[in-house]
Amino acid sequence: MPVDDTPNTTPYEPESDAEANDLPETYELETLEQLRAIADELRSRIAEALSHRPMTVTQVGEMLGQAPAKIHYHVRELERVGLVRLVATREKSGILEKYYRAVAKGFSASKTLLRTVPSDEALAAMRAYLDNAVQGFLRATEYTVRNQLWENPKVWGFNATQVWVTTDEMKELAKRVQAELDRYSAPRGVEGEEERTFVMMGYDPRIADESSVEPEPESPPPAHAFSRQPPDMPPPPKKPQPPRKVQGRTRARHMVVAGAYTLRRSYLEEIIAENRQLDISAIGVFTVADDITPELVEQAISHFRHRGVLNASPAVREALKRKE
C-alpha cells in the first residue's frame, strides 16, 4: 500500500475532547539535539502549528506556505528527536495518510540540560535561533522598503523597553504577554490575517553593558620574575573603576516601528521624566501629533531615521532632520 503524508485537506477529527486537549502546556527539552532542532525557525513554526491539531505535512505546508517535501524533512527531524509524534493513520483511496502532532504546546530548556550541556554548545544553539529571527526580521524589512509597502509592511516592528520588576513579576509579565499572543496562535479565517513572528527576550541590561566593556587585565607577575628590579618594588596601581550607576542614568530607548504609527506628546513627556531619549527607526506612515513642539523633539529624541510618509509640522520636520 503506498504511503502518502499529503493528499487530504480534511482536518483530522479526534475521537474525544480529551484527545483534543491532552497536550501538556510545556515540554522540557532533555537533550542538546532537541535544543538544536527547535532552534530552527521553520521547525519551531511547524511544532507550533502541530500543537493545535494533528495534520499531514501537506496541511502544515499549506498553513505555512511551504512545499510539502520541505515540511516532510523537518517533521521527520522533529519526530526523530521526540518533539513531534505520529498520532494517526488513515487510508483513503488506497493511500495511507499520516497525521502528526507536537508533544506539547510549548518548549523550554530544562535546568538540568543547561547545567550539563557545555556552555559554548548551549550558546551556539541559542545564537542560531536568534540569528534566524534577526535575519528574518531584516529580510522582511528589506522587502518592505524595496517594495514601498508602507500601508501593509512585512515587518511589524521592534521596541526595546526597560522595566523595573522582581523575578516573580517578570515571570508573571511574560505569562500575561504569552496568554495574549495565544489568542492568535492559530488561523481563524479572518480576512487579511497573515502569519507573523514575535520574539520576546528579557535580560539584565547591566550584564549586557558589562559584556561590551573590555575586561581588566590580570595583575602582572612581580617585576623581579622577569628583570633585576628589586622584589620589594610595589606593583603599579590598578586603574580605578568609576562607580556603576543604576538609577538616574540616561539610557536610550530604541524603537523600531513599521506601518502606521502616531507619536504622542504624552509618550515623549514620559521619556523625559525617565531621563531618557528615544532612538527611533521607522518605516511607513509616521505621524507626529500636532501638540508636539520642536523643543520637545530636541529634548526627547536622540536619533530619528525614517523611510516612507512623514506627517509633521514644518518646524518639527526640521527638528527631526537634525536628528538623522
Phi and psi restraints in degrees (value plus and minus 20) as a CYANA .aco file:
   2 PRO   PHI     -86.4   -46.4
   2 PRO   PSI     128.4   168.4
   3 VAL   PHI    -132.7   -92.7
   3 VAL   PSI     109.1   149.1
   4 ASP   PHI    -158.1  -118.1
   4 ASP   PSI     107.5   147.5
   5 ASP   PHI    -103.6   -63.6
   5 ASP   PSI     -23.8    16.2
   6 THR   PHI    -139.4   -99.4
   6 THR   PSI     -44.4    -4.4
   7 PRO   PHI     -93.6   -53.6
   7 PRO   PSI     -50.8   -10.8
   8 ASN   PHI    -110.7   -70.7
   8 ASN   PSI     108.7   148.7
   9 THR   PHI    -116.0   -76.0
   9 THR   PSI     -20.8    19.2
  10 THR   PHI     -92.2   -52.2
  10 THR   PSI     107.5   147.5
  11 PRO   PHI     -80.4   -40.4
  11 PRO   PSI     125.3   165.3
  12 TYR   PHI     -90.9   -50.9
  12 TYR   PSI     111.7   151.7
  13 GLU   PHI    -121.2   -81.2
  13 GLU   PSI      98.3   138.3
  14 PRO   PHI     -86.0   -46.0
  14 PRO   PSI     133.1   173.1
  15 GLU   PHI     -92.0   -52.0
  15 GLU   PSI     -42.7    -2.7
  16 SER   PHI    -173.9  -133.9
  16 SER   PSI     144.5   184.5
  17 ASP   PHI     -82.8   -42.8
  17 ASP   PSI     -53.8   -13.8
  18 ALA   PHI     -82.6   -42.6
  18 ALA   PSI     -60.9   -20.9
  19 GLU   PHI     -85.0   -45.0
  19 GLU   PSI     -54.2   -14.2
  20 ALA   PHI     -91.7   -51.7
  20 ALA   PSI     -44.9    -4.9
  21 ASN   PHI    -140.4  -100.4
  21 ASN   PSI       7.0    47.0
  22 ASP   PHI    -108.5   -68.5
  22 ASP   PSI     -21.0    19.0
  23 LEU   PHI     -94.9   -54.9
  23 LEU   PSI     114.9   154.9
  24 PRO   PHI     -88.6   -48.6
  24 PRO   PSI     137.6   177.6
  25 GLU   PHI     -85.1   -45.1
  25 GLU   PSI     -61.8   -21.8
  26 THR   PHI    -158.9  -118.9
  26 THR   PSI     120.5   160.5
  27 TYR   PHI    -133.4   -93.4
  27 TYR   PSI     105.8   145.8
  28 GLU   PHI    -105.8   -65.8
  28 GLU   PSI     100.0   140.0
  29 LEU   PHI     -82.4   -42.4
  29 LEU   PSI     114.3   154.3
  30 GLU   PHI    -127.4   -87.4
  30 GLU   PSI     -39.4     0.6
  31 THR   PHI    -153.0  -113.0
  31 THR   PSI     138.8   178.8
  32 LEU   PHI     -84.4   -44.4
  32 LEU   PSI     -52.1   -12.1
  33 GLU   PHI     -82.7   -42.7
  33 GLU   PSI     -60.4   -20.4
  34 GLN   PHI     -85.4   -45.4
  34 GLN   PSI     -60.8   -20.8
  35 LEU   PHI     -82.3   -42.3
  35 LEU   PSI     -62.5   -22.5
  36 ARG   PHI     -85.1   -45.1
  36 ARG   PSI     -59.2   -19.2
  37 ALA   PHI     -83.7   -43.7
  37 ALA   PSI     -66.2   -26.2
  38 ILE   PHI     -99.4   -59.4
  38 ILE   PSI     -31.7     8.3
  39 ALA   PHI     -90.1   -50.1
  39 ALA   PSI     -41.6    -1.6
  40 ASP   PHI     -91.8   -51.8
  40 ASP   PSI     109.3   149.3
  41 GLU   PHI     -82.7   -42.7
  41 GLU   PSI     -63.1   -23.1
  42 LEU   PHI     -85.7   -45.7
  42 LEU   PSI     -59.5   -19.5
  43 ARG   PHI     -85.7   -45.7
  43 ARG   PSI     -56.2   -16.2
  44 SER   PHI     -82.9   -42.9
  44 SER   PSI     -60.7   -20.7
  45 ARG   PHI     -86.5   -46.5
  45 ARG   PSI     -58.8   -18.8
  46 ILE   PHI     -83.7   -43.7
  46 ILE   PSI     -66.1   -26.1
  47 ALA   PHI     -82.0   -42.0
  47 ALA   PSI     -58.4   -18.4
  48 GLU   PHI     -82.8   -42.8
  48 GLU   PSI     -64.2   -24.2
  49 ALA   PHI     -82.6   -42.6
  49 ALA   PSI     -60.8   -20.8
  50 LEU   PHI     -99.4   -59.4
  50 LEU   PSI     -24.0    16.0
  51 SER   PHI    -100.0   -60.0
  51 SER   PSI     -35.0     5.0
  52 HIS   PHI    -109.5   -69.5
  52 HIS   PSI     -60.3   -20.3
  53 ARG   PHI    -184.7  -144.7
  53 ARG   PSI     137.0   177.0
  54 PRO   PHI     -85.7   -45.7
  54 PRO   PSI     120.5   160.5
  55 MET   PHI    -166.2  -126.2
  55 MET   PSI     138.2   178.2
  56 THR   PHI    -102.0   -62.0
  56 THR   PSI     148.8   188.8
  57 VAL   PHI     -87.5   -47.5
  57 VAL   PSI     -49.1    -9.1
  58 THR   PHI     -87.6   -47.6
  58 THR   PSI     -60.8   -20.8
  59 GLN   PHI     -83.0   -43.0
  59 GLN   PSI     -60.4   -20.4
  60 VAL   PHI     -84.8   -44.8
  60 VAL   PSI     -63.4   -23.4
  61 GLY   PHI     -81.0   -41.0
  61 GLY   PSI     -60.3   -20.3
  62 GLU   PHI     -85.1   -45.1
  62 GLU   PSI     -58.0   -18.0
  63 MET   PHI     -87.2   -47.2
  63 MET   PSI     -60.0   -20.0
  64 LEU   PHI    -117.4   -77.4
  64 LEU   PSI     -22.9    17.1
  65 GLY   PHI      50.6    90.6
  65 GLY   PSI      17.5    57.5
  66 GLN   PHI    -145.1  -105.1
  66 GLN   PSI     135.2   175.2
  67 ALA   PHI     -88.0   -48.0
  67 ALA   PSI     121.1   161.1
  68 PRO   PHI     -76.9   -36.9
  68 PRO   PSI     -57.6   -17.6
  69 ALA   PHI     -81.8   -41.8
  69 ALA   PSI     -59.0   -19.0
  70 LYS   PHI     -87.9   -47.9
  70 LYS   PSI     -63.4   -23.4
  71 ILE   PHI     -83.7   -43.7
  71 ILE   PSI     -60.0   -20.0
  72 HIS   PHI     -77.8   -37.8
  72 HIS   PSI     -64.2   -24.2
  73 TYR   PHI     -80.6   -40.6
  73 TYR   PSI     -66.8   -26.8
  74 HIS   PHI     -91.9   -51.9
  74 HIS   PSI     -54.2   -14.2
  75 VAL   PHI     -83.2   -43.2
  75 VAL   PSI     -62.1   -22.1
  76 ARG   PHI     -83.2   -43.2
  76 ARG   PSI     -57.5   -17.5
  77 GLU   PHI     -86.7   -46.7
  77 GLU   PSI     -62.5   -22.5
  78 LEU   PHI     -85.2   -45.2
  78 LEU   PSI     -57.3   -17.3
  79 GLU   PHI     -86.6   -46.6
  79 GLU   PSI     -59.8   -19.8
  80 ARG   PHI     -81.9   -41.9
  80 ARG   PSI     -55.8   -15.8
  81 VAL   PHI    -114.6   -74.6
  81 VAL   PSI     -16.3    23.7
  82 GLY   PHI      66.8   106.8
  82 GLY   PSI      -0.4    39.6
  83 LEU   PHI    -120.4   -80.4
  83 LEU   PSI     -34.9     5.1
  84 VAL   PHI    -154.8  -114.8
  84 VAL   PSI     124.5   164.5
  85 ARG   PHI    -154.4  -114.4
  85 ARG   PSI     132.6   172.6
  86 LEU   PHI     -97.4   -57.4
  86 LEU   PSI     104.3   144.3
  87 VAL   PHI    -133.7   -93.7
  87 VAL   PSI     -37.4     2.6
  88 ALA   PHI    -183.3  -143.3
  88 ALA   PSI     130.9   170.9
  89 THR   PHI    -147.9  -107.9
  89 THR   PSI     128.9   168.9
  90 ARG   PHI    -167.2  -127.2
  90 ARG   PSI     109.8   149.8
  91 GLU   PHI    -110.1   -70.1
  91 GLU   PSI     114.1   154.1
  92 LYS   PHI    -166.4  -126.4
  92 LYS   PSI     102.2   142.2
  93 SER   PHI      34.0    74.0
  93 SER   PSI      20.6    60.6
  94 GLY   PHI      57.9    97.9
  94 GLY   PSI     -11.3    28.7
  95 ILE   PHI    -137.7   -97.7
  95 ILE   PSI     113.9   153.9
  96 LEU   PHI    -111.1   -71.1
  96 LEU   PSI      93.6   133.6
  97 GLU   PHI    -110.8   -70.8
  97 GLU   PSI     122.2   162.2
  98 LYS   PHI    -138.9   -98.9
  98 LYS   PSI     108.8   148.8
  99 TYR   PHI    -131.7   -91.7
  99 TYR   PSI     112.4   152.4
 100 TYR   PHI    -136.2   -96.2
 100 TYR   PSI     136.1   176.1
 101 ARG   PHI    -167.6  -127.6
 101 ARG   PSI     128.9   168.9
 102 ALA   PHI     -89.7   -49.7
 102 ALA   PSI     136.4   176.4
 103 VAL   PHI    -103.8   -63.8
 103 VAL   PSI     -29.0    11.0
 104 ALA   PHI    -180.8  -140.8
 104 ALA   PSI     147.5   187.5
 105 LYS   PHI     -97.1   -57.1
 105 LYS   PSI     -45.1    -5.1
 106 GLY   PHI    -171.5  -131.5
 106 GLY   PSI     148.3   188.3
 107 PHE   PHI    -151.6  -111.6
 107 PHE   PSI     125.7   165.7
 108 SER   PHI    -165.6  -125.6
 108 SER   PSI     133.7   173.7
 109 ALA   PHI    -102.8   -62.8
 109 ALA   PSI     105.4   145.4
 110 SER   PHI     -89.6   -49.6
 110 SER   PSI     134.8   174.8
 111 LYS   PHI     -82.2   -42.2
 111 LYS   PSI     -56.2   -16.2
 112 THR   PHI     -81.8   -41.8
 112 THR   PSI     -62.6   -22.6
 113 LEU   PHI     -83.1   -43.1
 113 LEU   PSI     -65.9   -25.9
 114 LEU   PHI     -86.2   -46.2
 114 LEU   PSI     -47.8    -7.8
 115 ARG   PHI    -100.0   -60.0
 115 ARG   PSI     -50.4   -10.4
 116 THR   PHI    -116.0   -76.0
 116 THR   PSI     -46.7    -6.7
 117 VAL   PHI     -96.3   -56.3
 117 VAL   PSI     117.1   157.1
 118 PRO   PHI     -73.1   -33.1
 118 PRO   PSI     116.4   156.4
 119 SER   PHI     -78.8   -38.8
 119 SER   PSI     -57.7   -17.7
 120 ASP   PHI     -87.3   -47.3
 120 ASP   PSI     -52.5   -12.5
 121 GLU   PHI     -93.0   -53.0
 121 GLU   PSI     -60.2   -20.2
 122 ALA   PHI     -83.8   -43.8
 122 ALA   PSI     -61.6   -21.6
 123 LEU   PHI     -85.9   -45.9
 123 LEU   PSI     -56.6   -16.6
 124 ALA   PHI     -83.7   -43.7
 124 ALA   PSI     -60.4   -20.4
 125 ALA   PHI     -85.9   -45.9
 125 ALA   PSI     -63.0   -23.0
 126 MET   PHI     -85.7   -45.7
 126 MET   PSI     -59.6   -19.6
 127 ARG   PHI     -82.9   -42.9
 127 ARG   PSI     -58.6   -18.6
 128 ALA   PHI     -82.3   -42.3
 128 ALA   PSI     -61.9   -21.9
 129 TYR   PHI     -84.5   -44.5
 129 TYR   PSI     -67.0   -27.0
 130 LEU   PHI     -87.8   -47.8
 130 LEU   PSI     -57.2   -17.2
 131 ASP   PHI     -80.4   -40.4
 131 ASP   PSI     -61.5   -21.5
 132 ASN   PHI     -80.5   -40.5
 132 ASN   PSI     -64.3   -24.3
 133 ALA   PHI     -85.2   -45.2
 133 ALA   PSI     -64.1   -24.1
 134 VAL   PHI     -84.9   -44.9
 134 VAL   PSI     -65.0   -25.0
 135 GLN   PHI     -84.1   -44.1
 135 GLN   PSI     -58.5   -18.5
 136 GLY   PHI     -82.9   -42.9
 136 GLY   PSI     -62.2   -22.2
 137 PHE   PHI     -81.7   -41.7
 137 PHE   PSI     -64.5   -24.5
 138 LEU   PHI     -87.5   -47.5
 138 LEU   PSI     -59.4   -19.4
 139 ARG   PHI     -85.0   -45.0
 139 ARG   PSI     -60.2   -20.2
 140 ALA   PHI     -85.8   -45.8
 140 ALA   PSI     -57.9   -17.9
 141 THR   PHI     -84.9   -44.9
 141 THR   PSI     -66.0   -26.0
 142 GLU   PHI     -81.3   -41.3
 142 GLU   PSI     -62.7   -22.7
 143 TYR   PHI     -81.8   -41.8
 143 TYR   PSI     -61.5   -21.5
 144 THR   PHI     -82.6   -42.6
 144 THR   PSI     -65.6   -25.6
 145 VAL   PHI     -88.8   -48.8
 145 VAL   PSI     -66.2   -26.2
 146 ARG   PHI     -83.4   -43.4
 146 ARG   PSI     -53.9   -13.9
 147 ASN   PHI    -120.3   -80.3
 147 ASN   PSI     -14.3    25.7
 148 GLN   PHI      34.6    74.6
 148 GLN   PSI      26.2    66.2
 149 LEU   PHI    -111.5   -71.5
 149 LEU   PSI      42.7    82.7
 150 TRP   PHI     -91.3   -51.3
 150 TRP   PSI     -53.2   -13.2
 151 GLU   PHI    -101.4   -61.4
 151 GLU   PSI     -47.3    -7.3
 152 ASN   PHI    -156.2  -116.2
 152 ASN   PSI      50.7    90.7
 153 PRO   PHI     -87.9   -47.9
 153 PRO   PSI     133.6   173.6
 154 LYS   PHI    -112.3   -72.3
 154 LYS   PSI     -15.8    24.2
 155 VAL   PHI    -148.3  -108.3
 155 VAL   PSI     114.5   154.5
 156 TRP   PHI    -103.6   -63.6
 156 TRP   PSI     -72.8   -32.8
 157 GLY   PHI     129.1   169.1
 157 GLY   PSI     157.0   197.0
 158 PHE   PHI    -166.0  -126.0
 158 PHE   PSI     115.7   155.7
 159 ASN   PHI    -163.4  -123.4
 159 ASN   PSI      89.8   129.8
 160 ALA   PHI    -107.6   -67.6
 160 ALA   PSI      98.7   138.7
 161 THR   PHI    -145.9  -105.9
 161 THR   PSI     112.1   152.1
 162 GLN   PHI    -111.1   -71.1
 162 GLN   PSI     116.8   156.8
 163 VAL   PHI    -149.6  -109.6
 163 VAL   PSI     133.1   173.1
 164 TRP   PHI    -131.2   -91.2
 164 TRP   PSI      83.9   123.9
 165 VAL   PHI    -161.7  -121.7
 165 VAL   PSI     140.6   180.6
 166 THR   PHI    -102.0   -62.0
 166 THR   PSI     150.9   190.9
 167 THR   PHI     -79.7   -39.7
 167 THR   PSI     -64.2   -24.2
 168 ASP   PHI     -85.4   -45.4
 168 ASP   PSI     -58.8   -18.8
 169 GLU   PHI     -85.8   -45.8
 169 GLU   PSI     -56.7   -16.7
 170 MET   PHI     -84.5   -44.5
 170 MET   PSI     -61.8   -21.8
 171 LYS   PHI     -82.0   -42.0
 171 LYS   PSI     -64.1   -24.1
 172 GLU   PHI     -86.0   -46.0
 172 GLU   PSI     -59.3   -19.3
 173 LEU   PHI     -82.9   -42.9
 173 LEU   PSI     -63.8   -23.8
 174 ALA   PHI     -81.9   -41.9
 174 ALA   PSI     -59.0   -19.0
 175 LYS   PHI     -84.1   -44.1
 175 LYS   PSI     -61.9   -21.9
 176 ARG   PHI     -85.9   -45.9
 176 ARG   PSI     -62.7   -22.7
 177 VAL   PHI     -83.5   -43.5
 177 VAL   PSI     -64.2   -24.2
 178 GLN   PHI     -83.5   -43.5
 178 GLN   PSI     -58.9   -18.9
 179 ALA   PHI     -82.3   -42.3
 179 ALA   PSI     -56.8   -16.8
 180 GLU   PHI     -88.0   -48.0
 180 GLU   PSI     -62.0   -22.0
 181 LEU   PHI     -86.5   -46.5
 181 LEU   PSI     -52.4   -12.4
 182 ASP   PHI     -81.0   -41.0
 182 ASP   PSI     -43.5    -3.5
 183 ARG   PHI     -82.4   -42.4
 183 ARG   PSI     -43.7    -3.7
 184 TYR   PHI    -137.9   -97.9
 184 TYR   PSI       2.7    42.7
 185 SER   PHI    -101.4   -61.4
 185 SER   PSI     -27.9    12.1
 186 ALA   PHI    -152.8  -112.8
 186 ALA   PSI     128.2   168.2
 187 PRO   PHI     -78.2   -38.2
 187 PRO   PSI     116.8   156.8
 188 ARG   PHI    -131.4   -91.4
 188 ARG   PSI     -24.4    15.6
 189 GLY   PHI      57.1    97.1
 189 GLY   PSI      -0.2    39.8
 190 VAL   PHI    -101.7   -61.7
 190 VAL   PSI     116.7   156.7
 191 GLU   PHI     -80.7   -40.7
 191 GLU   PSI     110.9   150.9
 192 GLY   PHI      68.0   108.0
 192 GLY   PSI     -24.0    16.0
 193 GLU   PHI     -92.3   -52.3
 193 GLU   PSI     122.7   162.7
 194 GLU   PHI    -155.0  -115.0
 194 GLU   PSI     133.0   173.0
 195 GLU   PHI     -92.4   -52.4
 195 GLU   PSI     113.5   153.5
 196 ARG   PHI    -150.2  -110.2
 196 ARG   PSI     135.3   175.3
 197 THR   PHI    -133.7   -93.7
 197 THR   PSI     108.9   148.9
 198 PHE   PHI    -132.5   -92.5
 198 PHE   PSI     110.7   150.7
 199 VAL   PHI    -138.7   -98.7
 199 VAL   PSI      98.0   138.0
 200 MET   PHI    -123.4   -83.4
 200 MET   PSI     115.6   155.6
 201 MET   PHI    -155.1  -115.1
 201 MET   PSI     124.6   164.6
 202 GLY   PHI    -159.7  -119.7
 202 GLY   PSI     113.3   153.3
 203 TYR   PHI    -177.0  -137.0
 203 TYR   PSI     146.0   186.0
 204 ASP   PHI    -102.3   -62.3
 204 ASP   PSI      94.7   134.7
 205 PRO   PHI     -86.0   -46.0
 205 PRO   PSI     -42.6    -2.6
 206 ARG   PHI     -87.6   -47.6
 206 ARG   PSI     -55.4   -15.4
 207 ILE   PHI     -86.9   -46.9
 207 ILE   PSI     -61.0   -21.0
 208 ALA   PHI     -82.6   -42.6
 208 ALA   PSI     -59.0   -19.0
 209 ASP   PHI     -83.0   -43.0
 209 ASP   PSI     -63.9   -23.9
 210 GLU   PHI     -85.4   -45.4
 210 GLU   PSI     -53.1   -13.1
 211 SER   PHI     -88.9   -48.9
 211 SER   PSI     -39.0     1.0
 212 SER   PHI    -113.8   -73.8
 212 SER   PSI     -21.8    18.2
 213 VAL   PHI    -119.4   -79.4
 213 VAL   PSI     111.9   151.9
 214 GLU   PHI     -86.0   -46.0
 214 GLU   PSI     107.1   147.1
 215 PRO   PHI     -86.3   -46.3
 215 PRO   PSI     131.5   171.5
 216 GLU   PHI     -86.6   -46.6
 216 GLU   PSI     117.7   157.7
 217 PRO   PHI     -85.8   -45.8
 217 PRO   PSI     133.8   173.8
 218 GLU   PHI     -84.2   -44.2
 218 GLU   PSI     135.6   175.6
 219 SER   PHI     -79.5   -39.5
 219 SER   PSI     112.3   152.3
 220 PRO   PHI     -88.4   -48.4
 220 PRO   PSI     134.5   174.5
 221 PRO   PHI     -87.3   -47.3
 221 PRO   PSI     140.5   180.5
 222 PRO   PHI     -72.8   -32.8
 222 PRO   PSI     122.1   162.1
 223 ALA   PHI     -80.8   -40.8
 223 ALA   PSI     -52.7   -12.7
 224 HIS   PHI     -89.7   -49.7
 224 HIS   PSI     -30.6     9.4
 225 ALA   PHI     -92.9   -52.9
 225 ALA   PSI     -41.8    -1.8
 226 PHE   PHI    -144.6  -104.6
 226 PHE   PSI     -21.2    18.8
 227 SER   PHI    -168.3  -128.3
 227 SER   PSI    -194.5  -154.5
 228 ARG   PHI    -119.5   -79.5
 228 ARG   PSI      -4.2    35.8
 229 GLN   PHI     -87.0   -47.0
 229 GLN   PSI     126.5   166.5
 230 PRO   PHI     -82.2   -42.2
 230 PRO   PSI     122.8   162.8
 231 PRO   PHI     -85.9   -45.9
 231 PRO   PSI     -37.8     2.2
 232 ASP   PHI    -110.1   -70.1
 232 ASP   PSI     -12.8    27.2
 233 MET   PHI     -89.4   -49.4
 233 MET   PSI     107.7   147.7
 234 PRO   PHI     -87.0   -47.0
 234 PRO   PSI     124.3   164.3
 235 PRO   PHI     -87.3   -47.3
 235 PRO   PSI     136.5   176.5
 236 PRO   PHI     -83.5   -43.5
 236 PRO   PSI     123.4   163.4
 237 PRO   PHI     -85.6   -45.6
 237 PRO   PSI     125.4   165.4
 238 LYS   PHI     -92.0   -52.0
 238 LYS   PSI     129.4   169.4
 239 LYS   PHI     -86.3   -46.3
 239 LYS   PSI     103.5   143.5
 240 PRO   PHI     -85.6   -45.6
 240 PRO   PSI     121.8   161.8
 241 GLN   PHI    -122.9   -82.9
 241 GLN   PSI     108.8   148.8
 242 PRO   PHI     -87.0   -47.0
 242 PRO   PSI     128.6   168.6
 243 PRO   PHI     -83.3   -43.3
 243 PRO   PSI     122.4   162.4
 244 ARG   PHI    -102.3   -62.3
 244 ARG   PSI     107.1   147.1
 245 LYS   PHI    -106.6   -66.6
 245 LYS   PSI     116.2   156.2
 246 VAL   PHI    -128.7   -88.7
 246 VAL   PSI     -69.6   -29.6
 247 GLN   PHI    -125.7   -85.7
 247 GLN   PSI     132.5   172.5
 248 GLY   PHI      64.1   104.1
 248 GLY   PSI     -20.0    20.0
 249 ARG   PHI    -104.8   -64.8
 249 ARG   PSI     134.5   174.5
 250 THR   PHI    -110.5   -70.5
 250 THR   PSI     104.3   144.3
 251 ARG   PHI    -152.6  -112.6
 251 ARG   PSI     112.8   152.8
 252 ALA   PHI     -92.7   -52.7
 252 ALA   PSI     119.7   159.7
 253 ARG   PHI    -121.2   -81.2
 253 ARG   PSI      93.4   133.4
 254 HIS   PHI    -102.1   -62.1
 254 HIS   PSI     111.3   151.3
 255 MET   PHI    -153.7  -113.7
 255 MET   PSI     101.3   141.3
 256 VAL   PHI    -137.2   -97.2
 256 VAL   PSI     100.9   140.9
 257 VAL   PHI    -148.2  -108.2
 257 VAL   PSI     130.4   170.4
 258 ALA   PHI    -158.0  -118.0
 258 ALA   PSI     128.4   168.4
 259 GLY   PHI      72.7   112.7
 259 GLY   PSI    -168.0  -128.0
 260 ALA   PHI    -112.6   -72.6
 260 ALA   PSI     104.7   144.7
 261 TYR   PHI    -162.6  -122.6
 261 TYR   PSI     120.9   160.9
 262 THR   PHI    -138.2   -98.2
 262 THR   PSI     104.7   144.7
 263 LEU   PHI    -107.2   -67.2
 263 LEU   PSI     101.6   141.6
 264 ARG   PHI    -118.9   -78.9
 264 ARG   PSI     130.1   170.1
 265 ARG   PHI     -82.6   -42.6
 265 ARG   PSI     -59.8   -19.8
 266 SER   PHI     -80.9   -40.9
 266 SER   PSI     -53.5   -13.5
 267 TYR   PHI     -89.9   -49.9
 267 TYR   PSI     -61.9   -21.9
 268 LEU   PHI     -85.3   -45.3
 268 LEU   PSI     -57.6   -17.6
 269 GLU   PHI     -86.1   -46.1
 269 GLU   PSI     -55.9   -15.9
 270 GLU   PHI     -84.6   -44.6
 270 GLU   PSI     -61.5   -21.5
 271 ILE   PHI     -82.2   -42.2
 271 ILE   PSI     -63.9   -23.9
 272 ILE   PHI     -84.3   -44.3
 272 ILE   PSI     -60.8   -20.8
 273 ALA   PHI     -83.1   -43.1
 273 ALA   PSI     -47.5    -7.5
 274 GLU   PHI    -107.3   -67.3
 274 GLU   PSI     -15.4    24.6
 275 ASN   PHI      39.1    79.1
 275 ASN   PSI      26.5    66.5
 276 ARG   PHI    -153.6  -113.6
 276 ARG   PSI     153.9   193.9
 277 GLN   PHI    -156.7  -116.7
 277 GLN   PSI     136.7   176.7
 278 LEU   PHI    -114.7   -74.7
 278 LEU   PSI     115.2   155.2
 279 ASP   PHI    -131.3   -91.3
 279 ASP   PSI      83.8   123.8
 280 ILE   PHI    -127.2   -87.2
 280 ILE   PSI     110.1   150.1
 281 SER   PHI    -143.4  -103.4
 281 SER   PSI     106.0   146.0
 282 ALA   PHI    -160.2  -120.2
 282 ALA   PSI     124.0   164.0
 283 ILE   PHI    -151.2  -111.2
 283 ILE   PSI     119.2   159.2
 284 GLY   PHI      96.6   136.6
 284 GLY   PSI    -171.5  -131.5
 285 VAL   PHI    -113.1   -73.1
 285 VAL   PSI      87.8   127.8
 286 PHE   PHI    -130.3   -90.3
 286 PHE   PSI      99.3   139.3
 287 THR   PHI    -134.6   -94.6
 287 THR   PSI     111.3   151.3
 288 VAL   PHI    -122.6   -82.6
 288 VAL   PSI     104.4   144.4
 289 ALA   PHI     -76.1   -36.1
 289 ALA   PSI     127.4   167.4
 290 ASP   PHI     -82.0   -42.0
 290 ASP   PSI     -47.3    -7.3
 291 ASP   PHI    -107.6   -67.6
 291 ASP   PSI     -13.5    26.5
 292 ILE   PHI    -107.6   -67.6
 292 ILE   PSI     107.6   147.6
 293 THR   PHI    -119.4   -79.4
 293 THR   PSI     140.8   180.8
 294 PRO   PHI     -77.8   -37.8
 294 PRO   PSI     -55.8   -15.8
 295 GLU   PHI     -82.8   -42.8
 295 GLU   PSI     -58.9   -18.9
 296 LEU   PHI     -87.2   -47.2
 296 LEU   PSI     -58.6   -18.6
 297 VAL   PHI     -82.1   -42.1
 297 VAL   PSI     -65.3   -25.3
 298 GLU   PHI     -79.0   -39.0
 298 GLU   PSI     -58.4   -18.4
 299 GLN   PHI    -101.5   -61.5
 299 GLN   PSI     -54.2   -14.2
 300 ALA   PHI    -121.9   -81.9
 300 ALA   PSI     -35.6     4.4
 301 ILE   PHI    -139.5   -99.5
 301 ILE   PSI     106.9   146.9
 302 SER   PHI    -113.1   -73.1
 302 SER   PSI     -59.9   -19.9
 303 HIS   PHI    -161.8  -121.8
 303 HIS   PSI     127.4   167.4
 304 PHE   PHI    -163.4  -123.4
 304 PHE   PSI      96.8   136.8
 305 ARG   PHI    -145.7  -105.7
 305 ARG   PSI     111.1   151.1
 306 HIS   PHI    -168.0  -128.0
 306 HIS   PSI     119.6   159.6
 307 ARG   PHI    -148.0  -108.0
 307 ARG   PSI     106.4   146.4
 308 GLY   PHI     112.6   152.6
 308 GLY   PSI    -162.2  -122.2
 309 VAL   PHI    -123.4   -83.4
 309 VAL   PSI     106.8   146.8
 310 LEU   PHI    -132.6   -92.6
 310 LEU   PSI      99.2   139.2
 311 ASN   PHI    -124.7   -84.7
 311 ASN   PSI      86.7   126.7
 312 ALA   PHI    -181.5  -141.5
 312 ALA   PSI     139.6   179.6
 313 SER   PHI     -88.0   -48.0
 313 SER   PSI     137.8   177.8
 314 PRO   PHI     -76.0   -36.0
 314 PRO   PSI     -59.3   -19.3
 315 ALA   PHI     -87.3   -47.3
 315 ALA   PSI     -60.9   -20.9
 316 VAL   PHI     -88.8   -48.8
 316 VAL   PSI     -57.0   -17.0
 317 ARG   PHI     -77.7   -37.7
 317 ARG   PSI     -63.9   -23.9
 318 GLU   PHI     -84.2   -44.2
 318 GLU   PSI     -60.7   -20.7
 319 ALA   PHI     -84.6   -44.6
 319 ALA   PSI     -59.7   -19.7
 320 LEU   PHI     -89.6   -49.6
 320 LEU   PSI     -55.0   -15.0
 321 LYS   PHI     -81.4   -41.4
 321 LYS   PSI     -54.1   -14.1
 322 ARG   PHI     -90.6   -50.6
 322 ARG   PSI     -33.8     6.2
 323 LYS   PHI    -114.9   -74.9
 323 LYS   PSI     -19.4    20.6
